[in-house]
């Protein structure tokens, strides 16, 4: 009878150890920063937005475009707002704002509160999926 109690206690402590090791691991929180892409209709190129952990972003509409948009972003609730750095204009500096809803690794473009992106007509509801494995770059370095 004694070996049975020892085995039960051993099984109990092993189960407790397994549970405590799992409880110590925190699940990685869903973070908004990363690279998101929306394939173009031709499937050869994509519109890409990269949100960096430091609150800055950059985007390019196609790899053949010389325009690289960049600025700062904020996340309030489930809305990501991108604000371009000021662009010199004929009558002063211009600032552009682009809004996306964010859910589980997906950005969805909100056309109504947004300015239009330079050189591309992005439709309302355009979906950008998170892309794994792309390296982040930092502008100005």
N, C-alpha and C positions, 0 to 999 in steps of 0.2 A: 504494500500500500504506500509505503514511503517513496518508492521510485515514481509512482503515479503523481504524487503531490509535487515532487521536484520537477517532473516533466511539465505539469500544468503551470507551475510558477515560471519555469524557463520560457514556455510558450507565451505567457502573459507579458513577461519583460521584453521578449523579442518584438511582440506586437506593439508594445508601448514605445520601444525605441524606434520602430519603423514609423509610427504615427508622429512622434516628436521630430524626426528628421524631415518629414514632409511639411510639418507645420512651420519649420524654420525657414523653408524656401518661400520667398514671396514671388508671386507671379509678376512677370514684367508688365508694368502698366501700359495701356495703349497710348502711344505717344504720337503726336501729330507730325513731328519732324521726320523727314525722309524725302525720297524722290517719288513723284507721281507722274504718270504718263497717260496720254490719250492718243491712241494711234490715229493717224490720218486715214482718210478713205482709201488711199492707194496702198496702205499697209507697209510702205517703205520707210516712213519717217514718223516721228511722233512729237507732239507738243509736250514739253516736259517742264514741271515745276518742282524745284527743290526747296524744302523748308528746312533750315538749319536749326540746331538746338539753341543757338544764341539769339534767335528771334529775327534773323535776316533770311532773305530768300533770293532766288534768281530763277528766271525762266527763259526758255527759248521756244519759239513756235516751230521752227524746223532747223535742221543742221545746215541748210544752205543760207539761212538768214544771218546777217551780220549784227542784228539787234539782240542784245542780251539784257533783258529787263531785270532790275534788282531793287531791293529796298528792305523794308521791315514788315513783319506780319504780327498780328495779334490773334489770339483764340479766345473768344467770349462765348461760353455755352458751346454750341456746336457750329459756330460760324467763324471761319478763318477769313480775316481781312488782310489783304496784301496792299501796301501803300508804296508806290514807286518813289524812289528818291527824286528830288525835284529835277525836272527836265527843262533846260533853258528854252524859252519860247520868244516869239517876236514881241509880245507884250508882257514880258515877265516870265517867271518860272511856272511850269505846269506840274501838278501832282495828279497821278492816276490812282484810283482805288479799285480793287478787284475782290469780290466776295465769293466764298465757297461754303457750302455746308460740308461738315466733316462727320463721317460715321464709319467706324471699323475699317480704317485703312483706305477709305475712298473719299475723294473730294468731288463735289458736284457744283459746277459753276452756276452762280445766281446772277443772271444778266440784269435784272431790274435795278438793283442797287449799285451795280458795277459800271465802270467806264469800259469801253471796248478796248481790247488788247491791240497794240500796234501791229499792223500788217496781217492780222488774222481776224476773221469774223467768227467768233466762238458762239455757238447757239446756247440758249438757256438750257440748263440741265445736262450739259456736256460732262461726262464722267471721266475722272482721272483715277486710275488704280495705282496703289503703291507698288513700286518696282524694287525688288530686292537685288542687292549686289552691286548697285551703282555707287561709286565713290562720291562723297561730297567734295565740293571745292569751296574755297573761301576767296571771295573777290578781293583784290588789292594785295594779295600775298604772292 
